[in-house]
Each structure stands twice: as C-alpha cells, then as structure tokens.
Amino acid sequence: MILLFTAQPSGENMEDATSSNPQSIGFTDKLKSWLSWSWTYICAVWFAMVLTMIYVLRSPLKLQDTLTSASVFLNTLTPKFYVALTGTSSLISGLILIFEWWYFRKYGTSFIEQVSVSHLRPLLGGVESSTTTGLFSSVNGETEPRPSVSECKVWRNPLNLFRGAEYSRYTWVTGKEPLTYYDMNLSAQDHQTFFTGDTQQLKPEDTVMQKAWRERNPQARIRAAYQAIEMNHECAAAYVLLAEEEATTITEAERLFKQALRSAGKDINLLVYIKRRLAMCARKLGRIKEAVKMMRDLMKEFPLLGMLNIHENLLEALLELQSYADVQAVLAKYDDISLPKSATICYTSALLKARAVSDKFSPEAASRRGLSTAEMNAVEAIHRAVEFNPHVPKYLLEMKSLILPPEHILKRGDSEAVAYAFFHLQHWKRAEGALNLLHCTWEGTFRIIPYPLEKGHLFYPYPGCTETADRELLPSFHEVSVYPKKELPFFILFTAGLCSFTAMLAMLTHQFPELMGVFAKAFFSTLFAPLGFFADKMESFMPSSFWHQLTRI
C-alpha cells in the first residue's frame, strides 16, 4: 500500500562551506579548467587525428611490413602459447576480482575506482571530496560548523546499558565484545568533560579519576576508582565508575549511585547524570512509576539540558506503563519542526497513530475501499519515520537479528536503529496489528523519496557518511545495514567478466585449438573491416597527389 503525499519544505537552507574568490583563481586553476574542458569535448577529435596521422605515415613508418612480420610471428606460435596467455590473464583478473570484492565488503567502495578518482579528478578539474576530519568530533550535542558534518554527528545513547551489569554479562556468556574501542573512547571523553570540567582547580582524587577514564583496561579503571576513594571518601565520580563498571547487578549499581548522589554536592553535571541513571535503575527493576516521577522531576529541575534527551527515557517508560495520553503530551512538546528529530520521536509518533487503526486494519479491505483518514494519517506517519531512519523496520519486523545497543549512536544510522528497536520492539508487539501495518506500508516510503538521494522528501537528504560511522560504533560481528543499497562498482563487474571470459578462452583453446584459430582470424578480420573500408573511402575521396605531398611533409 503506497501513499503519495505533498512534501513539506525543509526547515533551513544548506549553505556552502566555502565561498570562492574570483581573484584567487591562478594559472594552475585555469590550466585544470582548460584540461577538463579539452578532455570532455576534444578527446574524440584527438583520437581521429591520431588515426589519420598513422594512416598517412604508414609508408614512412613501414607499418605494412611491421604488420606482416607480426602476423608471421603470431602464425608460428603454438596453441599452447595462447592457452598459457589466456590462462594467465584469467588468473591475474581473478586475483584482482578477489581483492576488489574484499575491499568493497570492508570499505564499501572499489579500490581501483577510489585510486583513479583521487589521482585523476584533480588533474581533470574535479572537486576533491571533502575530508572526514572531525566527523566524529562532537559527542556532547554541540552544533557543528558545517551542516554536512552535523548530519553525521555522534550522540550519546540516552538508553545506554550498564557495562558491569549488562555489557559484561553478555561477554561472559558469548565471549564477544559488544562495544568497540572507538565507542568506549568516546565515553571516556564524555566522562572526562562531564565530571572534571574545571581543570584549573582539580583535586588529587579528580586527577586520579581523569586518568581512570582514559584507561583501556577495566580492572585498571576500577583500581583507580578505589584509589580515588582512599584519597577522599566523598569522591562521587569514583562511585559512578564503580556503579557503571564493577557492579554486576542493577541492584548493586543502584546502591553505588545512591552513594554517589550523597557525595555529589552541588555539582550539576554529576547530579544530572546520577539522577538519570538512578531513574534508569528503577525502570529496569520494575519500579516504572517511580522512574517516570524521577525523570519528570529531573526535566523540571534542569530544563535547559534538553541535549541530554531525557525525554526519550521518559517516552520509553510511559510506553511501558501504556500511558499513551502522556506519551502524546510529551511528543507534542518535542516533536516540533524546530527541534532535532530522532528515531524515538518519529517512530513513537507513528506507533501512536498506527495503534488507533491497526487492530482492524486489513490490506485487502483497504485496497478495495481505500484508506480512511485515520489510516492515511498512520501510513503517512510510518513513511515519515522510515524516511528519517530506514534501518529500523527490519529490526522491528525481526528481519535482522538485534544486538546490544552501543553507548553512542548516529542519528538516521544503523546504530540508532539498533538502539531504538532494542528497547521499543516490545511496545510495537503490544499494540495489536501495529507490526502488520508497518509490514504492509514501510517499503512504500522509498517510492516517495527522490532517487538518487540529491534531496529529501520531509527531511534533509539521507547523509552518505552513516555507513563509515556505524562501522566504527557497532561490533565487527554485526552486519551493518546500509542505505541506500550500494550497487557493485563497475570495476568489480569488469574484472569478473574479464576473468570469466579469459578462462573460457583458455579452456576452448586447449580443447579446440584449430577451431579457435579459425574463429580468431574471422573475428579480427571482422573487427578491422571498418578500418579498411574507411581507408579505402579516404583514398577515393582525397586526390593521390595530396596524400603524396602530405607524406613528404
């Protein structure tokens, strides 16, 4: 079931990152521009001139004698030579194909294409691709200087799990590491910035904790936390680290966070972090109403800390309580065109609208009678959510297996889809028929989005940097979801065809040497027939004296 509806304009226009100055264009730029123009429009003329000159100078260069000598030499070669030649070509092209396929699977691009573009594009006057430096530099919700980079900004996962009580238990059971080093390093930077903001007035225990967050070994971090507690029994940051990494149960983590809260004093950053984690502990331990009250109080007490996305924790807890009216009230405040979107906002809005009609929805009945107003609103909400993050439906419909969510996510990326589905799949299952409605309508979104993705429908165009960032954030055993699905590069198809063709020639030449020799002569005679026809026409069109004088010149 596909609905086409009018696109809404984007909230703001994209600006160019740099402005060109006409006076700064030097001789090199003019030369590159001229080369680009000449390569584009005069290449065919150059090729024709070269062919003409070769034909004119065939007598002085003794091309006929050279071709005769070459044909005599080739006629003396045995079929074994051609078998070896085609077999070697097939082997080399096969090795190139294997390398190209491995490189494409690992990095998402063709090695030959990447090298060719990086070396030839500057020569031909093309614009070099923008650098990815700073792609993952912001993790605290600050605005990036360039809109294209802010689309691929890494955010703290509002519902991130506890390392000791949840992530470590997964490692003990499966032997796999659910977190990447890059993800944990971002968390270490967050903690250093969040808990030790004023580096000019650091206490001795704060210095120890700064080093503790940077330690790669979990046991070294825990030892450093105990060392800080020995220096000061009221070191709240040390209790936070122990609650996050040493506590093996949520109950133990909650006890340590309460100890940290008593020691936090008036440090706002510590207070917000600890209270939020205490609310999450209450949610995990089944005290959901208590968790909702703690989250509401936290949002009232610190209304300016919206970048921490505490409302996403609140939405998940309210959905667990099935307080859909309260969920709608929260969405009314945060699902605003001027505010940043997230998968939680878009898909929760779609869930509420789908829930109103999904219990009685039937694709067959809808195709006969058409969609009602409520059903149309639900389908449009699903299309909106899928356009924002197209990776989520496969996890909600259990077409892809879920993993533990990372500590950081990329909005509109696979990492955000994993984090959303991990916590919200149960809420979609609870709404009767909601997953069926999603299954029937989500793919219709891609008929609405312009292709190629040079512009979006309801949002900005889908950023092209999500795959690289998600591969850094998600563990290696997880198959990263890629959108739009990348087609196989030309060079992989070319090398695959070349490898197959030369292997077939080698086999046929080995089995039928005489027949392949006749076929080769007939093929080359047919191939060069147009050139002979062109030469005859040239001789009949131009006077012989002209060719004679041109040859002398």
Summary of the structure (lengths in Angstrom):
residues: 553
radius of gyration: 33.0
end to end distance: 73.9
largest distance: 106.7
contacts: 1547
relative contact order: 0.11
helix: 67%
strand: 1%
